[in-house]
Amino acid sequence: MEPTKIAIFQKKEIRKILFQNEWWFVVEDVVLAITDTTNPKDYINKIRLRDEELSKGWGQIVHTLWIPTAGGRQQMNCANTEGIFRIIQSIPSPKAEPFKRWLAKVGYERVQEIENPELGQRRTRMLYKLKGYPDGWIEKRMRGIEVRGTLTNEWQKHEVKLQKEYEILTAEIAHATFGLTPHQHKKVKGLQRENLRDHMNDLELIFSMLGEAATTEIVRTEHPLGLEKNKKVAKRGGGVAGIARRKMEIETGKKVVSKENYLSLNKNKKELN
């Protein structure tokens, strides 16, 4: 097992240790950092009594790991990023929200992501979760990222390598899919510098995936080389999604492209609360 390291949250030390290729945090340290308690063990017992579901799943969330202390190595309760996130859901503290953001940053370090790309995906998933996105949306967004990555890999193999070229081809797919360029789509949603896909609804994500997946398959079949030939393929791939999108709009009587975005949804939630 790797040696214990120290992370700092608002001047409070939180011990963490690498276990099963990810960071595990000492639960008592987390409780001390975000509450005013002087007895973290007692506080933990109280939140477990208060939260029956947390108590039932405690054995799956928490592992006892050997942690160096002033009195020598001791076994202490530790949890990974997801586990700590679940625990602090039961802690009524104004520090809980900033701690979630801090946790998302230190829970998955870039060095680990290079060694284990799966951790990078888990970090991205956790960041969306901490921002308040629902699980169903996150699954679609993560699948969309995978589809996008597969497409860009194919473009690289077919003599498309520059970021500007990716942007041009992406705009071709998007226009054929939605009848709008990404810039126009952002204007509909009232966005400026925000990532458009982070503000798409479920159907917009699904049709984006379809357009890019169709483009990938055509590229693999026809092997177009260079920007100009791939532009033609991008239009055709996006066109597959465009046909499906228009059919959906006819069947439902509603436009797929929506003004709905995460910023407005989050604002509405705060107003309701």
C-alpha positions as CSV (number, residue, x, y, z in Angstrom):
1,M,0.0,0.0,0.0
2,E,1.2,3.5,-0.8
3,P,2.2,5.9,2.1
4,T,-0.4,8.2,3.5
5,K,-0.5,11.8,2.1
6,I,-2.0,15.0,3.4
7,A,-4.6,17.0,1.6
8,I,-5.7,20.5,2.9
9,F,-9.2,21.8,3.0
10,Q,-9.7,25.2,4.5
11,K,-6.5,24.8,6.6
12,K,-7.7,21.4,7.9
13,E,-5.6,18.3,7.2
14,I,-7.2,15.3,5.6
15,R,-5.2,12.1,5.3
16,K,-5.5,10.1,2.1
17,I,-4.0,6.9,1.0
18,L,-3.9,5.1,-2.4
19,F,-5.9,1.8,-2.2
20,Q,-7.1,-0.2,-5.2
21,N,-5.7,2.5,-7.5
22,E,-7.7,5.4,-6.1
23,W,-7.6,7.8,-3.2
24,W,-9.3,6.8,0.1
25,F,-9.8,9.5,2.8
26,V,-9.9,9.2,6.5
27,V,-13.6,9.6,7.4
28,E,-12.8,11.2,10.8
29,D,-10.6,13.8,9.2
30,V,-13.4,14.8,6.8
31,V,-15.9,15.1,9.7
32,L,-13.5,17.3,11.6
33,A,-12.9,19.5,8.6
34,I,-16.6,20.3,7.8
35,T,-18.2,20.3,11.3
36,D,-17.5,21.9,14.6
37,T,-17.4,18.6,16.5
38,T,-14.5,17.7,18.8
39,N,-15.5,14.1,18.8
40,P,-15.7,12.8,15.2
41,K,-16.3,9.2,16.2
42,D,-19.4,10.2,18.2
43,Y,-20.6,12.5,15.4
44,I,-20.3,9.6,12.9
45,N,-22.3,7.3,15.1
46,K,-25.0,10.0,15.4
47,I,-25.3,10.5,11.6
48,R,-25.5,6.7,11.1
49,L,-28.4,6.6,13.6
50,R,-30.0,9.5,11.8
51,D,-29.5,8.1,8.3
52,E,-30.7,4.4,8.2
53,E,-29.8,3.9,4.6
54,L,-26.2,5.2,5.2
55,S,-25.9,2.8,8.1
56,K,-27.1,-0.2,6.1
57,G,-24.6,0.5,3.4
58,W,-21.7,1.4,5.7
59,G,-19.8,-1.8,5.1
60,Q,-19.8,-1.2,1.4
61,I,-18.8,2.5,1.7
62,V,-16.1,2.3,4.3
63,H,-13.0,0.2,4.6
64,T,-10.6,0.0,7.5
65,L,-7.1,0.8,6.3
66,W,-3.7,1.1,8.1
67,I,-3.0,4.8,8.7
68,P,0.1,6.3,10.4
69,T,-0.8,8.3,13.5
70,A,1.2,9.9,16.4
71,G,0.8,6.7,18.3
72,G,1.9,4.4,15.4
73,R,0.0,2.8,12.6
74,Q,-3.7,2.2,13.3
75,Q,-6.6,0.9,11.4
76,M,-9.0,3.8,10.5
77,N,-12.3,4.0,8.6
78,C,-11.6,5.3,5.1
79,A,-13.8,5.9,2.1
80,N,-13.2,6.7,-1.6
81,T,-14.5,9.8,-3.3
82,E,-18.0,8.4,-3.9
83,G,-18.2,7.1,-0.4
84,I,-17.2,10.4,1.2
85,F,-19.7,12.2,-1.0
86,R,-22.4,9.8,0.3
87,I,-21.4,10.4,3.9
88,I,-21.4,14.2,3.7
89,Q,-24.9,14.1,2.2
90,S,-25.9,13.4,5.8
91,I,-23.9,16.2,7.4
92,P,-25.8,19.5,7.7
93,S,-22.9,21.9,7.3
94,P,-22.4,25.1,5.3
95,K,-19.0,23.6,4.4
96,A,-20.5,20.6,2.7
97,E,-20.9,22.2,-0.7
98,P,-17.4,23.7,-1.0
99,F,-16.0,20.4,0.3
100,K,-17.8,18.6,-2.5
101,R,-16.1,20.8,-5.1
102,W,-12.7,20.4,-3.3
103,L,-13.2,16.6,-3.2
104,A,-13.9,16.4,-6.9
105,K,-10.5,18.1,-7.6
106,V,-8.3,16.1,-5.2
107,G,-10.1,12.8,-5.4
108,Y,-8.9,12.0,-8.9
109,E,-5.5,13.4,-9.6
110,R,-4.1,13.7,-13.2
111,V,-1.2,11.4,-12.5
112,Q,-3.6,8.6,-11.6
113,E,-5.7,9.3,-14.7
114,I,-2.7,8.9,-16.9
115,E,-2.0,5.5,-15.3
116,N,-5.6,4.5,-15.3
117,P,-7.9,6.3,-17.8
118,E,-11.0,4.9,-16.1
119,L,-10.3,7.2,-13.2
120,G,-10.6,10.2,-15.5
121,Q,-14.0,9.0,-16.6
122,R,-15.0,8.5,-12.9
123,R,-13.8,12.0,-12.1
124,T,-15.8,13.6,-14.9
125,R,-18.9,11.6,-13.8
126,M,-18.4,12.8,-10.2
127,L,-17.9,16.5,-11.3
128,Y,-21.3,16.3,-13.1
129,K,-22.9,14.7,-10.1
130,L,-21.6,17.4,-7.7
131,K,-23.0,20.1,-10.1
132,G,-26.4,18.6,-9.6
133,Y,-27.0,16.7,-12.9
134,P,-29.3,13.7,-12.7
135,D,-27.8,10.2,-13.1
136,G,-29.7,9.5,-16.3
137,W,-28.4,12.7,-18.0
138,I,-24.8,11.9,-16.8
139,E,-25.0,8.4,-18.4
140,K,-26.0,10.0,-21.7
141,R,-23.3,12.6,-21.4
142,M,-20.6,10.1,-20.6
143,R,-21.7,7.9,-23.5
144,G,-21.6,11.0,-25.8
145,I,-18.0,11.7,-24.7
146,E,-17.1,8.1,-25.6
147,V,-18.8,8.4,-29.0
148,R,-17.0,11.7,-29.6
149,G,-13.6,10.2,-28.7
150,T,-14.2,7.3,-31.1
151,L,-15.0,9.8,-33.9
152,T,-11.9,12.0,-33.3
153,N,-9.7,8.9,-33.3
154,E,-11.1,8.0,-36.7
155,W,-10.5,11.5,-38.0
156,Q,-6.9,11.4,-36.9
157,K,-6.4,8.2,-38.9
158,H,-7.8,9.9,-41.9
159,E,-5.6,13.0,-42.1
160,V,-7.6,15.3,-39.9
161,K,-5.5,16.4,-37.0
162,L,-5.9,20.1,-36.2
163,Q,-8.3,21.5,-33.6
164,K,-9.7,23.9,-36.1
165,E,-10.5,21.1,-38.5
166,Y,-12.3,19.2,-35.7
167,E,-14.4,22.3,-35.1
168,I,-15.3,22.7,-38.8
169,L,-16.3,19.0,-39.1
170,T,-18.3,19.2,-35.8
171,A,-20.2,22.2,-37.0
172,E,-21.1,20.3,-40.2
173,I,-22.5,17.4,-38.2
174,A,-24.4,19.7,-35.9
175,H,-25.9,21.7,-38.7
176,A,-27.1,18.6,-40.5
177,T,-28.4,17.2,-37.2
178,F,-30.2,20.2,-35.8
179,G,-30.4,22.7,-38.6
180,L,-28.2,25.0,-36.5
181,T,-24.5,25.5,-36.1
182,P,-23.1,25.1,-32.5
183,H,-22.9,28.9,-32.2
184,Q,-26.6,29.3,-33.2
185,H,-27.6,26.4,-30.9
186,K,-25.8,28.2,-28.0
187,K,-27.7,31.4,-28.7
188,V,-31.0,29.6,-28.5
189,K,-30.0,28.4,-25.0
190,G,-28.7,31.8,-24.0
191,L,-25.2,30.5,-23.5
192,Q,-21.9,32.3,-24.0
193,R,-18.7,30.6,-23.1
194,E,-20.3,27.6,-21.5
195,N,-19.9,24.1,-23.1
196,L,-23.0,23.5,-25.2
197,R,-23.2,19.8,-24.6
198,D,-23.2,20.3,-20.8
199,H,-26.5,22.2,-21.4
200,M,-28.2,19.9,-23.8
201,N,-31.4,18.0,-22.8
202,D,-31.7,14.2,-23.2
203,L,-32.9,14.3,-26.8
204,E,-30.3,16.8,-27.9
205,L,-27.6,14.6,-26.4
206,I,-29.1,11.5,-28.1
207,F,-29.3,13.1,-31.6
208,S,-25.7,14.5,-31.2
209,M,-24.5,11.0,-30.5
210,L,-26.4,9.6,-33.4
211,G,-24.9,12.1,-35.8
212,E,-21.4,11.5,-34.6
213,A,-21.8,7.7,-34.5
214,A,-23.2,7.7,-38.0
215,T,-20.3,9.8,-39.2
216,T,-17.8,7.4,-37.6
217,E,-19.3,4.4,-39.4
218,I,-19.2,6.1,-42.8
219,V,-15.6,7.2,-42.2
220,R,-14.7,3.6,-41.3
221,T,-16.4,2.3,-44.4
222,E,-15.3,4.8,-47.1
223,H,-11.9,6.0,-45.6
224,P,-12.1,9.7,-46.7
225,L,-8.7,11.5,-46.4
226,G,-8.3,15.1,-45.5
227,L,-10.6,17.9,-44.4
228,E,-12.6,18.4,-47.6
229,K,-13.6,14.8,-48.1
230,N,-14.4,14.4,-44.4
231,K,-16.6,17.5,-44.5
232,K,-18.9,15.7,-47.1
233,V,-19.0,12.6,-44.8
234,A,-19.8,14.8,-41.8
235,K,-22.8,16.3,-43.5
236,R,-24.0,12.8,-44.4
237,G,-23.5,11.4,-41.0
238,G,-25.3,14.4,-39.4
239,G,-28.0,14.0,-42.0
240,V,-28.8,10.6,-40.6
241,A,-29.5,12.2,-37.3
242,G,-31.3,15.1,-39.0
243,I,-33.8,12.8,-40.6
244,A,-34.5,11.1,-37.3
245,R,-34.8,14.4,-35.5
246,R,-37.3,15.8,-38.0
247,K,-39.3,12.5,-37.8
248,M,-39.4,12.9,-34.0
249,E,-40.6,16.5,-34.3
250,I,-43.4,15.5,-36.7
251,E,-44.5,12.7,-34.3
252,T,-44.5,14.8,-31.2
253,G,-45.3,18.2,-32.6
254,K,-42.4,19.6,-30.5
255,K,-38.9,20.9,-31.5
256,V,-36.0,18.9,-30.3
257,V,-33.7,22.0,-29.9
258,S,-34.8,23.6,-26.6
259,K,-34.1,26.8,-24.7
260,E,-33.8,24.5,-21.7
261,N,-30.2,24.5,-20.2
262,Y,-28.6,23.5,-17.0
263,L,-28.1,27.2,-15.9
264,S,-31.8,27.9,-16.0
265,L,-32.8,24.6,-14.5
266,N,-30.4,25.1,-11.6
267,K,-31.7,28.7,-11.1
268,N,-35.2,27.4,-11.0
269,K,-34.3,24.8,-8.4
270,K,-32.7,27.4,-6.2
271,E,-35.7,29.6,-6.5
272,L,-38.0,26.7,-5.5
273,N,-35.8,26.0,-2.5
